[in-house]
Amino acid sequence: MDYFLIGRVACSCWGIPVATANIDIVIIADKERLNELLKEFEKEGFDFNYGKVKNKLLNRLPAKLTYKEGYSIDLRMASYTIDHEAIKRAVKLRIFNKDWKISPPEELIIYKLGSAKPKDWEDIKGILKNEAINLDWKRMEWLAKTLSEEYKPNFIERFKRLEKLAK
């Protein structure tokens, strides 16, 4: 199964490092292989309500899988255009002696606009401050428009707020 990381782990790679006990993962998986994947998570020691998690994933929602000592994973199945675009452009980075696929910065910023909580705006500001990244603003606008059609109509307003923030 293919995957990529979003959330604060990915933001730490593109922006300002922050501590987190949670990893956000988007997976590209056939619905038929979902049972196999969830069984693997159980074998690895993750704790979750199997039926509830499976139902959430099948309904395009993130599902939390908890692990020892307060660690967790928020897992979501790819279902939007942005997910399929992000997997094509995912960047491999070495974190804790393991290669991980990380969402590109443009997609990551748009993902962060999804919840737009104060910590999400701080993560976005951290990425915007990274002068080594030449962000593709036309791509981000297209991704925001796509999510406005597929998910939430107010993504364009959030994108306009982002443009003002970047100036």
Residue pairs with C-beta under 8 A, 6 or more apart in sequence:
1 27
1 28
1 29
1 33
1 37
2 27
2 28
2 29
2 87
2 101
3 25
3 26
3 27
3 28
3 87
3 101
4 10
4 25
4 26
4 86
4 87
4 90
4 101
4 102
4 103
5 23
5 24
5 25
5 26
5 100
5 101
5 102
5 103
6 24
6 25
6 26
6 86
6 103
6 107
6 108
6 111
7 20
7 22
7 23
7 24
7 74
7 111
8 18
8 20
8 22
8 24
8 119
8 123
9 20
9 23
9 24
9 95
9 100
9 102
10 24
10 102
10 103
10 108
11 18
11 108
11 112
11 123
11 126
11 127
12 18
12 20
13 93
13 95
13 102
14 102
14 105
14 108
14 126
14 127
14 130
14 133
15 123
15 124
15 125
15 126
15 127
15 128
15 129
15 130
16 123
16 126
16 129
18 123
18 126
21 70
21 71
21 72
22 71
22 72
22 73
22 74
23 72
23 73
23 74
24 62
24 73
24 74
24 76
25 73
25 74
25 75
25 76
26 76
26 77
26 78
26 83
26 86
26 87
26 103
27 37
27 75
27 76
27 77
27 78
28 77
28 78
28 83
28 84
28 87
29 37
29 77
29 78
31 58
34 54
34 57
34 58
34 77
35 54
38 48
38 50
38 53
38 54
41 48
41 65
41 73
42 48
42 50
45 67
45 68
46 65
46 66
46 67
46 73
47 65
47 66
47 67
48 63
48 64
48 65
48 66
52 63
53 63
53 64
53 65
53 75
56 62
56 63
57 63
57 75
57 76
57 77
58 77
60 76
60 77
60 79
60 80
61 76
62 74
62 75
62 76
63 74
63 75
63 76
64 72
64 73
64 74
64 75
65 72
65 73
65 75
66 72
67 73
78 84
78 87
80 146
80 147
80 150
80 151
81 143
81 146
81 147
81 150
82 107
82 110
82 111
82 143
82 146
82 147
85 107
85 143
86 103
86 104
86 107
86 108
87 101
89 104
89 107
90 101
90 102
90 103
90 104
91 101
91 102
91 104
92 99
92 100
92 101
92 102
93 99
93 100
93 102
94 100
102 108
103 111
105 127
105 130
105 133
105 135
106 135
106 136
106 139
106 140
106 143
107 143
108 127
109 124
109 127
109 128
109 135
109 140
109 162
110 140
110 143
110 144
110 147
110 155
110 159
112 120
112 121
112 123
112 124
113 120
113 124
113 144
113 155
113 158
113 159
113 162
114 120
114 147
114 151
114 152
116 158
121 165
124 162
124 165
125 165
127 133
127 135
128 135
128 165
128 166
137 163
140 159
140 162
141 159
144 155
144 156
144 158
144 159
145 155
145 156
145 159
147 155
148 154
148 155
148 156
